[in-house]
């Protein structure tokens, strides 16, 4: 009886995921494989999932077109390329100029992430650079943007975890029925 109930629950979750996102179990497995190895070939994925290469190609194209897969990209080691300083900067801005501030921040090459946040700050950015002098230059650049009221900077001493993979399987299993 327990296995049957688990089967029904998983079936309901899979149906809910399909209805909500247009994704089925095969799509999710393809996504898990690609998160683990973005260079996995269509033939390898087709062997792993017991599907034709044409079906895998079609599904990946659908996932790209729908925006579920944003792009394929190599993940580089910043330290090995000289980007040894990571900082998070909390920014407050004048409300009327906030959108312009966000656009200007997006143009700074060292800025990797910009998040619109709740709380005392308007946004939080993550940047990587090659040292303190570069950070000072970037902070001066940000501080001089029209509309920036203040900044607060946190320099990363060490990174404990940095992962770009989403917990697809765990999320799917924890979805309410």
N, C-alpha and C positions, 0 to 999 in steps of 0.2 A: 504494500500500500504506500509506503514512504517514497519509493522510486517513482510510482505513478504520480503522486502529488508533486514531486520535484519536476517531473516531465511536464505536467500541466502548467506549473508556475513558470518554467523556462519558456514554454510555448507562448504563454500570455505575454511575457516580457519581450520575446522576439516579435510578436505581433504588434505590441505597443511601440517598439523601436521602429519597426517597418512603417507603421502609420505616422509616427511622429517625425521621422527623419527620412523616410523613403529608403532605409537601409535594411537589408536582411542579414542573416547569419553569415553568408558567403562574403558580403561586402565588409562586414566587421572583421572577418578573418583576413581578408586582403589588407585592410588597414593595419591590423596588428603586425602582419608580415612586413609591410612597407615601413612601419615605424621602427621595427627592429633592424631592417636592412633596406634602405631606400634604393639600393642598386639591385635588388632581387629581380631576376628576369621573369618575363611572362611564363616561360617554360618551367622555371622552378616553382613559381606560385601555382601553376596549373597542376604540376605533379603533386604538390603538397595538398591541394584542395580537391584533386580528382576532377578537374574541369578542363575544358579545352583552352588553348592559348587565346583563341579568338574571343571566348567568353570573358577571360581575364582582361584582355585588352579593352573590350567593350565596357566592362564594369569600371576599370580604372579611368577610362575616358569620361564616363558618367560622373565619377567622383571628382574628377578635375573640373568638369564643366559646371557642376553644382556648387563648387567651392569647398566641398568637404576636404579635399586635398588642395591646399593653396598653391604649393609648388614643390618641386624637388630641389634640394639644396644640400651641399656638403656642410657639415658642422666642423668648423675649424677650431684648433686649440689656440686661444688668444695669447697665452703666455709664450708659446713657441714662435709666435709671430711678433712678439715685442709689445703686445697690449697687456701690460702687467698690472695696470691699475684699473680697478672696477669701482665705480661710485654710484650711489643712489642720491638723487637730488630732489627734494620736495620743493615745490614752487607755488607761491601765491601770486595772483595776478589781479589786475583791475578787470572786473567782470565784463565791461564793454569791449575790452581788447583781448579777452581770453582766447578766442578762436584764432586770432592773428598770432598770438604767442605760440599756440600749438603748432601752427603751420611753420613758424620760424624754427621751433625746436626740431621739427621733423627734417629740416634741411641741414642740420648739423651732423656730419658724417659719423662722429663718435657716439652719437645717441643711438642706442640700440632699441630701446623700448620707451614708450610714452603711455602712461596710464592716467586716465581721468579718475580721481579718487574722491572719497568722502572724507570728512574731517576738517582739520584746520588748513589743509593745503588743497590747491586746485588740481595739481597733477604731480605725479611721481615719475621721474625718468631714471633709466639705467644707462650708463655710458661706460665705455672702455677706452683707455688711452695708454700712452707709453710712459707716463710718469707725472710727478707733481707739477712740473712746469707746464705741461700740456693741459693738465686739469685746471690750473690757475687761469690759463688763457681761455679755456672753454667757459669757466665760471664767469669771467669778465664779459665774455660774449653774451652769455645768458642774462647776466645782470643788466646789461645795457639794452636788452630788447625792450621796445616800447610796450608797456603794459605789465612787465614783470615788477611786482611789488617787493618780493623777497625770495631768498632761497635758503635752504638748509641742506648741507651736504653730509653724507655718511660714506666714508671710504671703507671698502671691504678688506678685511684682514686675511680671510681665507674663505673659500667656498666649500661648503660641506656637501651640498647636493645641487646639481644643475642638470635637469633632465627635461627633454622636450616631448617625450612620449606621453600620451594621454592614457589613463587606465581604462581602456575601452571595456575589457572583460569585466573588471571589478564594477565599473559604473553600470554596465548592463545588468549585472546580477543584483545590484542594490536599488534598482528602479522600483518605485512603488507600483502595486498592481491596482 
